[in-house]
């Protein structure tokens, strides 16, 4: 038995590449979701609340069915507890907080309502401003994570992060150009995208506080709250219009739900499998606004100007540095702790270092709390 032909990729290399491929795929599907929102509005004036209600309903169905599909597809012999089995268990089961755990339920509510606000405002903005611009603004969320974390959990802000925050907001000004009389859409739509990013930052801080709660539970609560809030708010405002069943818009409406769910799964599993490379994985999520900009140029004829391109490059670079810094630093600290604990003959971080990744948990893919899952 040789070591394999020249055209065959070694299993170890595939394992190392898989987290990166999954995060890239998740970013790709998130950009497809945004494109489907654009096309749904182009073919029919679908209510934003109806669009989110359909997306939430589809996601909830998939999330509820996932454990049953998993059990059918992964029947292993007793005692074969591989990484995939541990990972699947982390995604698909258990972990519901007790009724008495007010802190967990409070953060679940913050995560769910913040996520609802983030998505609704993003979808509203996408109706009237370019796809790439709207997505780029929403992806300034790392800057807002820093500010929310400082405000809510008293997390200190390092000087390099302060510099990146300034660059990020400077890039935003270049993209929106509030001093100019020529915009691709009304200024209120740009403001909605910005508030959507602020809510996204709050969501990630909430996810950090929910790291001991099963990701499956967090997603189910989030989707259920989005479904109920979409129906109630849309009905109260008289904004639950949906196109006729024969309308081609339904293909894109369903596409929104499917692509959003696939993106969530890809990014969540990618982060769970790549715990030792969280900084680099987090940066890959910024492919989503790049993909969205490409779709805008190809399918919607949205050609950005020089100022928008320059501002977008600054925003992406600054946000990526913020994410990389905040995900890499805790990992470096953990390595230092692990060395100290190894010298003392014990470890209490819950990870068996002799079996790399075998006990990775999706419910805590990132101890730093930033970018632990799909963006929205």
N, C-alpha and C positions, 0 to 999 in steps of 0.2 A: 504494500500500500504506500504509494508515493504521497508527496505533500500536496499534490493537486497540480493541474495544468496551469499554463501561463494565463489563460483566459478566465480562470476561476478565482473568485474573490474569497479570501480566507474568512471563515466564520467569525473570527475575532474582529476583523476589520468591519464586517457587516454590523456586528453588535455595536461597535464604536460609532459607526456612521448613522445608525438607525435613529437615535434621538434628534440629530440634526435634520435628517430627511423628514421626520414627523413634524418638527416645528416649521420647516419650510412649507410642507403640505398644509399645515394649519393656517399659516399666513396666506397661502394661495386661496384656500377656501373662504377665509374671511373676506378677502378682496372680491371673490365671486359673489358672496352674500351682498356686498354693497352694490355691485353691478346689477344684481337681480332686483334690488330695491329701485334702482334707477329705471330699469326696463319695466317693472311693474307699474310705476307711475307714468311711464311714457305711453303704455298701452291702455291704461285705464286709471282714472283718478281714485285709486284705492285709498281708503282711509289709513292713516298711519297707525291708528289704534287697532284696526282690523288686521293690518299686516303683522303687527307684533302679537296679536292674539293667535293668529294661525301659526306663526313661528313657535310660540310658546306651547301651543297644543301639540304640534308635531314633536317638539323636543321632549315634552313630558311623556308622550307615548313611547318614543324611542328609549328614554331613560328608564321607564318602568319595565319595558320588555327586555332591556339589556341583560339583566341577571339570568333570565330564563334562556336566552340565546347563548350566554356564556356557559351555562351548565350543560347545554346540549353539545356545544362545540369543544369543550375542554374536559372531557372525561379521562382523568389520569389514574394510573394505578395508585393504590394506597401508598403513601410515603414519598411520592414523587412531587415534592414541594418546590418546583422551580420558580424562577423569577417571574415568569408570566402568571403563574397561579397566584403568587403573593400580590402581584400588581393588580390582577383582576379582582381579587378579594378586596383590595383597598378601594378600587373604583366602585365596585358594584354592591358592597354590602355594609351593614352595621353602622355604628358610629353616631346614632341619633342622640343629641343631648337630652338630659333628663329635664322634666318639667321645671324642676327647682333651679336649674342652671340659667338664671336670668341674664347673665353676661353673654352666654352663647346665643340665646334667643334674641337678645338685643342686637348683637352683631349680625345674626342671620337676617333680621329685619332691615338693618342698615345696608347689608350687601344686596338684598332683594330690591328694596325701594331705590337704592342708588343705581343698581343695574337697570331697573325700569326707566328711571329718568334719563340715564345715559343713552339707552337705545332709542327711546321715543324722540329725544331731541336730535340725535344723529339722523334718524330717518326723516324728520321734518326738514332738517338742513339739506339733506341729499335731494329733496324735491326741487330745490331752486339754485344750488351752487354746484360747481364742478365736483365730480367724484373724487379726484385726486386731492383737491384742496380740502374738502370736508374731512376725508380720512386722515390727511396729514395733521390737521388741527386736533382731531380726536386723539391722535397718537402723541400729543404733548402730555399725556396722562402721567408719565414718570415725574415730570416737574411738580405736578399736583400731589402725587404720592408723597414726595418729600415734604411739602407744606402741610398736608393733612397729618402725616406722621409726627411732625414737629408740634402741631396744634393739639392732637388728640392723645398721643402717647409719649409726648415730650422727648422725641428722638432728636439728638443734636444733628445739626447740618454742617458738614465739613466744607472748608473753603473751596475746594475744587467743585463741589456740587453747587455752591453759590454762583460761581463763575458760569457753570453750565446753565443754571436757571436764567441768568441774565442773557446768555446767548440764545436760549430757547425762546424767550419772550421777544427778543430783538428779531429773530427769524419770523415769529408770528406777525409782527408789525410789517415786515417786508412782504409777507404773503397777502395780508388783508389790505394794507395801504389805506388806512382810514382817512388820510389826508387827500386822497385822490377822488375825483368825481367819476372815475371809470372802474366799475366793479363787474364781476361776472354774475353777481346776484346781490340782493339787498343786504345791508350790513347786519340786520337782525338775524339773518340765517348764519352768518359767520359767528355772531354772538352765541347762537344756539349750539354750534359745534364746540365752541370754547367751554360753555357750561357742561356740555356732554363730557368733555375731557376732565373737567373738575369732578364730575360724578364718578367717572372711571377711576380717578385717583382715590376717591373715597372707598370705592368697591375693593381695590387692592389692599387698602389698609384693613378693611373688614375681613378680607380673606386671610390676612396674616393672623388676626385674632381667632380665626376659625380653623386653625391648622390641626386641631385635635378632633374636629368633626369630619365625618366621612364626606368626601367630595360628592358622592352620590346623593347624600342627604342635602347638602348645600345646593346642588343643582336642582333637585326636585322642589325644594322650597322656593328657590328663585323663579323657576319656570311657572310654578303654581301662582305665586304672587303676581308675576307679569301677566299671566292669563286673566286672572280676576281683575287686576287693576286696569288692563286694556279694555275689557268688556264694560266694567262699571264707568270708567272715565269717558270712554267713547260713547256709551249710551247717554250719559249725563250731558255731554256736549253735542249730541246728535251727529257724531262722527264715527259711525260704524259701517259706512257704505262699503260694499264689496262688489266686484264686477259680476256679470252673469256667468254661469258655469261654463258657457261656450266661449268665453273670452280667452284669448291667448295669454292674458295677464296672469291667469292661474298657474301656468307653467313657471313663471318667475316668482310668484308668491310662494309656491311649494319649494322652489329652488332656494328661497331665502331661508326657510326652515331647515332644509336638508344640509345646505352648505354651512350654516351656523353650527349645527350639531356635529357634523364631521370635523369642522375646525376645532371645536371645543375638545373633542376626543383626541385628535391628533396632537394638539399642543399639550394637553394634560398628560398623555402617555409619554410624549417626548420629554417633558420635564421630569417625569417620574423615573425614566430610564437613564437620564443624563445628569444625575445629581452632582457629579463631580465636575461638570462643565456648565454650570448654570449661567455664568456671565456671558459666555459665547452664545449659548442657546437663546438667552434673553434678547441679545442684539439681533438675532435672526428674525424675531417677530416684526422688526421694522421693515421687512420685505413686503408686508401687507400694503402700506401706503404706496410703495413703489409699484407693486402689481396694480393697485387701483389707478394710479396715474397712467400706467400703460394702457389699461382697459379704457380709460377716459379718452385717450388719444386715438386708439384704434376704433372703438365702437361708438363713441359719442362726439368725436370731433372737438374735444376740449384741449386746445393747445395752450399751455401755460406760457406766460411771458417771462422775461429774464429775471424780473424782481421776484416773481413767485418761485421760480426754480432756485434762485439763490436763497430765498427765505426757507424753502423746503429743505434744502441741503443743510442749512444751519440747524433747523429744528431737529432733523433726523440725527445729525451728528451729536448735538448736545443731549438729546433724549437717550441716545444709545450709550453715551458715556455715563450718564446718570444711572441707567439700568446696570451697566457693567460694573460700575463702582460699587453699587449697593448689593449686587449679588455676589461679587467676588470677595469683598471684604469679610463678610461673615464666614465664607468657606475657608478663607485663610485663618481666621480666628479658630474655627472648628479644628483645622489641621493641627494648630498649635496646642489646643486642648487635648486632642487625641494623642499627640506625642507625650504630653505630660501624664495623661491617664495611663498610657501604655507603660510608662516607666514606673508608675505606681501599681501596675498590675490590674487595673480595672478600667472600664469604659461605661458611661451611662448615657450616651447619645442615642441608644436604641438601634444602632446599625452594626451588624456583624461585619467588621472590616476584612475578615478572612474570606468572605463570600461576596465579592464586589457586586453591589446592586441587587442581591438576592432578596433583601428585605425592604426594597424601596417602596415607599407608600405615597400614593397620589394625594392622600389627605394632607400630607406635609411635604410637598415636593421641593419646598424652598424655605428653609428656616429663617431666611431674611425677610420673607413675606412679600417680596416684590415679584410681580409677573409670575404667580404660581400656576396660572391656568390661562385659558382663552380670554381675550381682552374684553369680550362683552357677550 
